[in-house]
C-alpha cells in the first residue's frame, strides 16, 4: 500500500492535459497549485471535469468563466476540492442554457423567496439556484456524506442554497434528474 501512495504522488501521474497557470507565481498560489495537483492525483475527477485549464490567482474570487480561476483562500485540500468542483460544475451550463433556464424556472416556483447576494445567495437569482446540489453530490461521492455536508455548511457563500440542498435534496435531485439525467446516477 505504501508503494501505491508513493507512486500516486509523482508529478508525472497528473493528467498531462491539465494546464495550471499561476498568475503571479506567489507563495500562496504555489501552495494552492500543490493542493490541486495532489487532489488531481488522489481522486478520479473525470466525471466532474469539464475544463482542464485552471488559473490560480492570489486573492481572486473563484469563478468558472472565461477560464476556471481559483483563489488562494482555501485553508485545506477539502475546501480546495469543493471550490474546484463548484467551478467545474458551472461548465455543465455551456451549450445548455435553455435547459438550465427551464430547471431554474422550476426551482423558482418551488423556492420563490431565494435570496440574492452574499452571504446567503449568489450574485444573481440565477446563480443562487445553480450548481450547489451537484457540488454536494460530487463531494459526497468522493469524501462521504458527513464530510461533504460539513464542507458545504461551512462555506462562506451560498449559505441559503447550501442548507437547502442538504435539507431538501430529494426535491432538487428530481429537477436535476429531469433536465440533466447524466449528472445523477
N, C-alpha and C positions, 0 to 999 in steps of 0.2 A: 504494500500500500504506500509506503514512503516513496518508493521509486516512482509511482504514478504521480504523486503530488509534486515531486521534483520535476518530472517531465512536463507537467501541465503549467509550470511556472516559467518555462523557457520563452523567450521573446519570439522565436520562430513559430510557436504554437498559435500566435494570433492570426486571425483571418487576414491574409495579405491584401484583401480588398478594402479593409478599413483604412481610412485616411484621417488621422487625428492630427489636427493642427493647433499649435499653441499660439495665441495672438501676440503675447509679449515674451513668452518663454520664462515667465516669472516662476519663483519657487512654488507659489500656490498653484499655478497652472500645471507645473510638473507633477505635483502631488496628486492632483485630480486625474491627470493622464495615467499615472501609475495605478490609481484605483480603477479607472476604466479598463485599462489593459488587463488587470487582474480579474475584473468582472467578466470580460470577454473570454478569458481563458477558463474561468471557473464554471460558467453557465452556458447552456445551449440556448442562445437567444435568437436563433434563426426565425422562429415563429413570430417574434416581435420586432425584428429588424427590417425596416423599410427604407432606410437610407444609411449609407456607410461612410458618409463624410461628416466629421464632427469637429467643431471648433471649440476650444476651451479658452474662455476669456475671463480674466480676473474681474470680479465684481459685476459681470454681466448677469442679467436676469435670464435664466434658461428659456430658450424658445426653440421652436421647431423649424421655422422658415425665415429666410430662404435656405439657410443651412442650419442643421441641428447644432445648437450652441449651448454649452454647459457653462455655468459659472463656477466659482471656487468656494462656495459656502458649504458644500456637503461635508459634514463632520465625520462621516464613516462610509464604508462601502455600501451598506444597505440603503442609505439615503442617496448616494450617487447612483445606485442601481435604479431606485424609484424615479429619480429625475431623468435618467437616460430612457427608461421605458416610457415615461409620460410623454416626453418629446417625440420619441419614435412613433408612438401610437397616433399622434396628430397626423402623421403621414398617411394613415388609413383614408383620410378625407380626400386626398389628392385624386381627382378624377371621379369622386363620388359625392360631389357637393349636393346634388339633388336628393340622393338617398339620405345623406346626413341631415339635410333640411327637413325631410319628412320625419325622420326619427326625432329630431329636436322639437318639431311641432307636436308630436305625441307627448314628449316629456313636458312641454309647456302646459298641455292640458292636464296632466297628472299633478304637476308641481307648479301651479301658477304664481306662487309667491317666491320663486327662487331669487336669491339676492344677486346683485351685480356689484362688483368692486371688492377689493381686498379688505379684510382677510376672509370673508365668508364666501364670496363668489369670484367668478372670473372677471376679466376686463370688460366683457360684454355678456349679455344674457346667453348668447350662443356659446361662448366659451365656458360658461358655468356648467352647461349640460354635457359637454363633450368629455371624452377620454377617461375620466376618473374611475369608472367601474372597470374598464379594461385594464387600467393600471393595477387596480386591486387584484383582479383575476390573474394577471401575469405574476405579480409578487406572490400571491397565494400558491401558484403552481411552482414557483422557484424556491420559496422560503417557508412555506406552510402558512396555514390560515392565521394563527395567532400573531406571528411576526408580521405578516402582511397588514393586518388590522392595526397593530401598534405603529408601524411606519406611517400608514395613511392618516391615522388620527393625530399624529404628532407633526404633520406637515404644517407649514406656516400659511399656506394659501388654500383656497378652495375648501374651507372648513365645512361649510354647509353641505356641499356636494359630497365631500369625503364621508361625513356622518351618514348622509342619505344613501350612498352606495353600499354602506355596511348594513344599515337598518332596513332598507327596502330593496336589497339586491335582486330578489326574485322578479320584482316588477320591472326593473331596469334590464335584467337579463332577457326577459321576454321581448322587449323592444330591440335590444341588440340582436337577438336571435332572428327576429323578423327582418331586419334591414342588413345585418352583417353576420349571416349564419356561420361563416367560416371562422369567426373570431371566438365563438364559444363552442367548445366541443366537450 
